[in-house]
Amino acid sequence: METEYRSLSPTVTQLTITIPADEIQKRLSKRYKELKKDLQIPGFRKGKAPLSVLKRRFGKALKTELTDEILQETVPGALEESALVPVKMPEFSELCMTEGKPFVIALEVEHYAQFELQDFKGLAPSAEPVVVTDKEIQDSLRAIQLKEAEATEVERATRVGDRVSGGFKLLVRGDPRTEEKQEKHSESFAIILGEDELFPASRMDRLLVGKTAEEPFHIEGELPLAYPDEALCGKHVELEVKLEMIEELQIPEMNEELAQKLFQKTLEELRSEIVSRIEAAKLQEQRARRIDVMLERLRENNPLSLPETLVKEQLEEQEKEWDRQEVLDTERVDLREKERDSIIKRLHNSLLLEEVAKIEGIEATDEDYQREFDRIGRLLASPDVVRNVYSSNKEMMARLERSIVIEKAIDSLLNLQKPLILEV
């Protein structure tokens, strides 16, 4: 047997396996002999049918059977010898076995690119001290007060401190030669004047003070640079606003009595709990930022070709999700490009992190599995039920193992140290 590998791209290799003609003939002859021995064909005594008759009646089936046998014997070994890891088992085109000629198996194998990981340590930015400010604590306490406020509907002009609800139409100028304005979209809102914002950093909510719920009115202002519609970011717009309800709020004082009533804690204990919650949120945000920077640097140090099949499969899954969400075809054009870039980054990250795990000897332990079963169990069912479901499904267990290993590889690269926490 002769095996030849020819690289067509970093992720596609042509594999050619050639079985000599004499070996094919030898194996076919053996099969015909075994078949003939016990075969009773009308017009011939048992075991005496001529070879020509056997070939005519059973030759195609025997060759198909031998082809399958040879494929099972040769292809997995050839892939293992080459160290190629197929994305999926290759599909074979029609193979033709002819007596007296070598049997040639030619197939294209799509596989993960082979690479040697470079410069993967020390890429994460240092963990910075986490600071909890007094303003953040006071804002959290204020949110509790507002949530407990008693509201009374009033029929008067709005004042600072009122809760107002209604809707607006966002208008932009259309044809510059006319005064016509186009409605881009409409939204409903409910905000507390002086406490909340209609749009972040726009200050347009201040223009709602002194208005009534009787008739629609117009206000103008700048949309924030982070507005969801990129075409409108930072643009000067006009809003046609209609207030539906104005409520006067009676806001309780934040004191020991309120803390005990709502949380069965002293005010100082509540304050400490708020600090811990803000710390946890900031630590999580910081970790996410560090990971993003680290993975970007890791990708830059290790460019990698990705199997197109993997990208296509994930895009197809996303298309199904858009179908469920009834996303319009016109909206999908830009979404596809962004989603493709996102998929490529995720796949690139996963492959590099799995290689980190191999190099560092990172594995999923029984404790890791149990921790995940406990976590999922708290959300869906009991840990024992979750364990049984996963244990009975090899594919689910493989995905869980992969996610655990990748997460541990991230922790290894971050070289996590406990950040200093400051309260200001």
C-alpha positions in Angstrom: 0.0 0.0 0.0 1.2 3.5 -0.9 0.0 6.6 0.8 0.5 10.2 -0.5 -0.4 13.5 1.1 -0.7 16.7 -0.8 -1.5 20.0 0.9 -4.1 22.1 -0.9 -4.4 24.7 1.8 -3.6 24.9 5.6 -7.0 23.2 6.2 -7.4 20.9 3.2 -5.2 18.0 2.3 -5.6 15.6 -0.6 -5.0 12.0 0.6 -4.3 9.3 -2.0 -4.1 5.6 -1.0 -3.0 3.1 -3.6 -3.5 -0.7 -3.2 -1.5 -2.8 -5.6 -3.4 -4.7 -8.3 -2.0 -8.1 -7.1 -3.3 -7.5 -3.6 -6.8 -6.7 -4.9 -6.8 -9.7 -7.1 -5.6 -11.9 -4.2 -8.4 -10.7 -1.9 -11.1 -10.9 -4.6 -10.0 -14.5 -5.4 -10.3 -15.5 -1.8 -13.8 -14.1 -1.6 -14.9 -15.9 -4.8 -13.4 -19.1 -3.5 -15.2 -18.8 -0.1 -18.5 -17.9 -1.9 -18.2 -20.8 -4.4 -17.7 -23.4 -1.7 -21.1 -23.3 -0.2 -23.1 -21.8 -3.1 -25.9 -23.7 -4.9 -26.6 -22.1 -8.3 -29.4 -23.7 -10.5 -27.8 -25.7 -13.3 -24.6 -26.4 -11.4 -23.7 -28.7 -8.6 -23.0 -27.2 -5.2 -19.5 -25.6 -5.2 -19.0 -26.2 -8.9 -20.3 -22.9 -10.5 -17.7 -21.4 -12.9 -15.9 -18.3 -11.9 -17.3 -16.4 -14.8 -20.9 -17.0 -13.5 -19.9 -15.9 -10.0 -18.3 -12.7 -11.3 -21.4 -11.9 -13.4 -23.9 -12.5 -10.6 -21.9 -11.4 -7.5 -18.9 -9.4 -8.7 -20.4 -6.0 -8.1 -21.5 -6.8 -4.5 -18.2 -8.5 -3.6 -16.3 -5.5 -4.9 -18.5 -3.1 -2.9 -18.0 -5.2 0.2 -14.2 -5.3 -0.3 -14.1 -1.5 -1.0 -15.8 -0.8 2.3 -13.4 -3.1 4.1 -10.4 -1.5 2.6 -11.6 2.0 3.5 -12.1 1.0 7.1 -8.6 -0.6 7.1 -6.7 2.3 5.5 -8.2 5.7 5.9 -8.3 6.0 9.7 -4.7 4.8 9.9 -3.5 7.2 7.2 -5.2 10.1 9.0 -3.6 9.1 12.3 -0.2 8.7 10.6 -0.5 12.2 9.2 -1.5 13.7 12.5 -4.4 15.4 10.7 -7.6 16.0 12.8 -10.5 16.0 10.4 -13.4 18.5 11.0 -15.6 15.6 10.0 -15.0 12.2 8.3 -14.3 12.8 4.6 -16.9 11.9 2.1 -15.9 9.6 -0.7 -16.7 10.1 -4.3 -17.7 6.9 -6.3 -14.9 4.5 -6.1 -14.3 2.0 -8.9 -12.5 -1.3 -8.2 -11.3 -3.1 -11.4 -9.6 -6.4 -11.4 -6.0 -6.3 -12.7 -5.6 -2.6 -11.8 -4.5 -0.9 -8.6 -7.3 0.4 -6.4 -6.9 4.1 -5.8 -8.7 6.0 -3.0 -8.5 9.7 -3.5 -10.2 12.1 -1.1 -9.9 15.7 0.1 -9.7 15.9 3.9 -10.8 19.2 5.6 -9.0 19.4 8.9 -7.9 21.7 11.7 -4.7 23.6 10.7 -1.5 22.3 12.3 0.4 24.9 14.2 2.9 25.4 17.0 1.7 27.9 19.6 3.9 31.0 19.9 4.3 33.7 22.6 1.2 32.8 24.7 2.4 33.8 28.2 2.3 37.2 29.9 -0.3 38.7 27.4 -2.9 39.7 29.9 -2.8 43.3 31.3 -2.2 43.6 35.0 -5.2 43.5 37.3 -5.9 47.1 38.6 -7.2 48.0 42.1 -11.0 47.9 42.3 -12.3 51.2 43.7 -15.8 51.5 45.1 -16.8 55.2 45.4 -19.2 56.7 47.9 -21.2 58.0 45.0 -21.8 54.5 43.7 -22.9 53.4 47.2 -25.2 56.4 47.5 -26.7 55.8 44.0 -27.5 52.2 45.0 -29.2 53.3 48.3 -31.1 56.0 46.3 -32.3 53.3 43.8 -33.8 51.4 46.8 -35.5 54.5 48.0 -37.0 55.2 44.6 -38.2 51.6 44.2 -40.1 52.0 47.5 -41.6 55.4 46.7 -45.4 55.8 46.8 -46.8 57.3 43.5 -49.9 59.5 43.1 -51.1 60.4 39.7 -51.5 64.2 39.2 -52.9 66.5 36.6 -50.5 69.3 36.4 -47.3 70.3 34.7 -44.3 68.1 35.4 -41.7 68.9 38.1 -38.3 67.6 38.9 -38.8 64.4 41.0 -42.0 63.3 39.1 -42.2 60.0 37.4 -43.4 60.5 33.8 -44.4 57.8 31.3 -45.4 58.0 27.7 -43.9 57.6 24.2 -42.0 59.5 21.6 -41.4 59.5 17.8 -37.9 60.2 16.7 -37.8 62.5 13.7 -35.0 63.4 11.4 -34.8 65.7 8.4 -35.5 64.0 5.1 -35.0 65.9 1.9 -33.0 69.1 2.7 -34.9 71.0 0.1 -38.1 70.6 2.1 -39.2 70.9 5.7 -40.3 67.3 5.8 -39.1 65.1 8.7 -39.0 61.3 8.6 -40.0 59.2 11.5 -37.2 56.8 12.2 -38.8 54.9 15.1 -40.9 55.2 18.2 -40.4 54.2 21.8 -42.2 54.2 25.1 -40.5 55.4 28.2 -40.9 55.8 32.0 -38.4 57.9 33.9 -38.0 60.0 37.0 -37.2 63.6 36.2 -33.9 64.6 37.7 -33.0 61.0 38.5 -33.1 59.2 35.1 -32.1 60.1 31.5 -34.2 59.8 28.4 -30.9 59.0 26.5 -27.6 58.6 28.3 -25.6 61.9 28.4 -28.2 63.7 26.2 -29.8 65.8 28.9 -33.0 65.8 26.8 -35.0 64.7 29.9 -34.6 68.2 31.3 -36.8 69.5 28.4 -39.7 67.4 29.8 -40.0 69.6 32.9 -43.0 71.9 32.8 -44.9 69.8 30.3 -48.4 68.4 30.6 -50.1 65.2 29.4 -52.7 67.1 27.4 -51.1 67.4 24.0 -48.0 66.1 22.2 -45.0 68.5 22.1 -41.7 68.6 20.4 -38.2 68.8 21.9 -34.8 68.7 20.2 -31.3 67.5 21.2 -28.2 65.4 20.4 -28.4 61.7 20.5 -25.5 60.0 22.4 -22.5 58.7 20.4 -23.3 55.2 21.7 -26.9 55.2 20.2 -27.8 51.8 18.9 -28.5 53.0 15.4 -25.0 53.9 14.0 -26.5 56.2 11.4 -28.0 58.4 14.2 -25.0 58.4 16.7 -24.4 62.0 17.9 -27.0 63.4 15.5 -29.3 66.4 16.2 -32.8 65.1 16.3 -36.4 66.1 17.1 -38.7 64.1 19.3 -42.5 64.3 19.2 -43.4 63.4 22.8 -46.8 62.4 24.3 -47.0 62.0 28.1 -49.5 59.4 29.2 -49.1 59.8 33.0 -47.5 62.1 35.5 -47.0 60.8 39.1 -45.8 62.6 42.2 -43.5 60.5 44.3 -43.3 60.3 48.1 -39.8 58.9 48.6 -39.0 57.3 52.0 -35.9 58.3 53.9 -33.1 55.8 53.9 -32.6 55.0 57.5 -32.3 52.1 60.0 -36.0 51.5 59.9 -36.2 51.1 56.1 -33.1 48.9 56.1 -34.7 46.6 58.7 -38.1 46.6 57.0 -36.7 45.7 53.5 -33.6 43.6 54.2 -33.6 42.7 58.0 -30.2 44.4 58.2 -28.7 47.4 59.8 -28.0 50.4 57.5 -24.2 49.6 57.9 -24.8 46.0 57.0 -26.8 47.0 53.9 -24.0 49.4 53.0 -21.4 46.6 53.3 -23.6 44.3 51.1 -23.8 47.0 48.4 -20.1 47.5 48.5 -19.6 43.7 48.0 -22.0 43.6 45.1 -20.4 46.5 43.4 -16.9 45.0 43.9 -18.1 41.7 42.4 -19.6 43.5 39.4 -16.4 45.5 38.8 -14.2 42.5 39.2 -16.2 40.7 36.6 -16.1 43.6 34.2 -12.3 43.9 34.7 -11.8 40.2 34.1 -13.8 40.4 30.9 -11.7 43.4 29.7 -8.4 41.6 30.5 -9.6 38.5 28.7 -10.5 40.5 25.6 -7.1 42.2 25.5 -5.3 38.9 26.2 -7.1 36.9 23.5 -6.6 39.7 20.9 -2.9 39.6 21.6 -2.9 35.8 21.5 -4.6 35.8 18.1 -2.1 38.4 16.8 0.8 36.2 17.9 -0.8 33.1 16.4 -2.6 33.7 13.0 -4.6 30.6 12.1 -6.5 29.4 9.1 -9.9 28.0 10.1 -11.9 25.2 8.4 -14.6 26.8 6.4 -17.1 24.0 7.3 -16.9 25.1 11.0 -17.7 28.7 10.1 -20.5 27.7 7.7 -22.1 25.4 10.3 -22.2 28.1 12.9 -23.5 30.7 10.5 -26.3 28.3 9.5 -27.2 27.9 13.2 -27.4 31.7 13.5 -29.6 31.9 10.4 -32.0 29.5 12.1 -32.0 31.8 15.2 -32.8 34.8 13.0 -35.6 32.8 11.4 -37.1 32.2 14.9 -36.7 35.9 15.6 -38.2 36.9 12.3 -35.2 39.1 11.3 -35.8 40.7 7.9 -33.5 39.7 5.0 -32.6 43.3 4.5 -31.3 43.5 8.1 -29.3 40.3 7.7 -26.8 41.6 5.2 -24.8 43.6 7.8 -25.5 41.1 10.5 -24.0 38.2 8.5 -20.7 40.0 8.1 -20.5 40.9 11.8 -21.6 37.4 12.9 -19.0 35.8 10.6 -16.2 37.9 12.1 -17.5 37.0 15.6 -17.6 33.3 14.8 -14.1 33.4 13.4 -12.8 35.0 16.5 -14.5 32.5 18.8 -13.2 29.5 16.8 -9.7 31.0 16.7 -9.8 31.6 20.5 -11.0 28.1 21.2 -8.4 26.4 19.1 -5.6 28.4 20.7 -6.8 27.9 24.2 -7.2 24.2 23.7 -3.5 24.1 22.6 -2.6 26.1 25.7 -4.4 23.4 27.8 -2.4 20.7 26.1 0.9 22.4 26.6 0.1 23.2 30.3 -1.4 19.8 31.0 -4.8 21.3 31.9 -7.6 18.7 32.2 -11.2 18.6 33.5 -11.3 17.0 37.0 -14.2 15.3 38.8 -14.4 18.4 41.0 -14.7 20.6 37.9 -17.6 18.4 36.6 -19.4 18.5 39.9 -19.0 22.2 40.2 -20.7 22.6 36.8 -23.4 20.1 37.6 -24.1 22.1 40.8 -24.2 25.4 38.9 -26.5 24.1 36.1 -28.6 22.2 38.7 -29.3 25.5 40.6 -30.7 26.9 37.3 -32.6 23.9 35.8 -32.9 20.9 38.1 -31.1 19.1 40.9 -27.3 18.4 40.4 -28.0 14.6 40.4 -30.5 15.0 37.5 -28.0 17.1 35.6 -25.2 14.6 36.1 -27.4 11.8 34.9 -28.4 13.7 31.8 -24.9 14.6 30.9 -23.4 11.2 31.8 -25.8 9.5 29.4 -24.9 11.7 26.5 -21.3 11.5 25.2 -21.7 14.6 23.0 -22.9 16.7 25.9 -20.1 15.5 28.1 -17.5 16.3 25.4 -18.9 19.8 25.1 -18.8 20.3 28.9 -15.3 19.0 29.1 -14.2 21.4 26.4 -15.8 24.4 28.0 -14.2 23.5 31.4 -10.7 23.1 29.9 -11.0 26.4 27.9 -12.1 28.3 31.0 -9.2 26.8 33.0 -6.8 27.7 30.2 -8.0 31.3 30.4 -7.5 31.4 34.2 -4.0 30.0 33.6 -3.1 32.7 31.1 -4.6 35.4 33.3 -2.4 34.2 36.1 -5.1 35.6 38.4 -4.0 37.5 41.5 -6.5 38.9 43.9 -6.9 42.6 43.0 -6.6 45.2 45.7 -10.1 46.6 46.6 -10.4 50.2 47.7 -13.4 52.0 49.0 -13.3 55.8 48.4 
